[in-house]
Amino acid sequence: MVFEWVVEKCANAKPFSYGQIAFKSKILYTSVNVSTQKGICKLCLKHKNLQDSHFIGRAVYKRLSEPSLKNPHPILITGQQTTQSSLQVRDYVFCSDCEGVFNHGGEAWLYPKIATPSGFELLSIFDIHRPVVRDLDFSVYDGGQIPEIECEKLLHFGAGTFYKAAAHTWHIGGAISTITLGPYKEALRKFVRGEANFPNHMVLMVEIAAKPNPFLGVIPPIRMVQKDFCRYVFYISGILYRLAVGKAIPADTHRISFSSKEWKPIFLRDDVSTDVTHIIKSLSVGSKKSKKLEEFLKTKSPVRP
Ligand SMILES: [Zn+2]
């Protein structure tokens, strides 16, 4: 089965590059940075005032905050070390118009629905709907048949985040986060801008952690093991996006793409957290880990104070 093949590959894959952050804590923002600098915006490609752009919106930090926590800093995981830091992933990359494209395209819709210490709104939407396929450890829903799911925004958010990673090298502490999409980057840029349909030789899959207590955090887009085509994953608190790129993507895989025109498959899987654990283990190989991270890797429970 195509679905099982995708899962197996992800579970065994080693990241090509990394930049992984597990947000587990209270982060307070007392001011908004409105500084700009001139440059070429990496979405519209025009010379404009660039905003101090966040790779992952500040709303995510806030959603994952927990007022009871003593330590206000996120865990920052790189291949070298695991530290607690207040670092945010940001740089002067996009103009304010293009920030708006990301925001209105999907971020503003999705951010309030990610898994947090107090619940997982996106998952709860499926409670009152029937899957089109139900198996032992996963179900498939057609998002196009669920009024509460704004499929265009769910798609745009995933595509937009992969594009952000392809358009710029984001520095996270001493590490970097970026992916290479080669000639496909321009096709994705046009889609994110609303100037073209979703690229032909790309597949974007959406999986939601169906079990309670998914990992509360973010894994920026990373490249997985490549064989016949390129594959990348991106995780944001309960939601795993998979991106496949290349002309060799089998037709079966295209049929289960959330970017399909025929339907909008959304997978609710019990094993999403297992996959995330594998990714984190891969990212943190050789890294000195904190007790909290060890706890998550052992129990697959959310990281708690
Ligand atoms: Zn722009």
Boltz pocket constraint, residues with backbone or C-beta under 6 A from the ligand:
constraints:
  - pocket:
      binder: B
      contacts: [[A, 41], [A, 42], [A, 43], [A, 44], [A, 45], [A, 46], [A, 48], [A, 94], [A, 95], [A, 96], [A, 97], [A, 98], [A, 99]]
      max_distance: 6.0
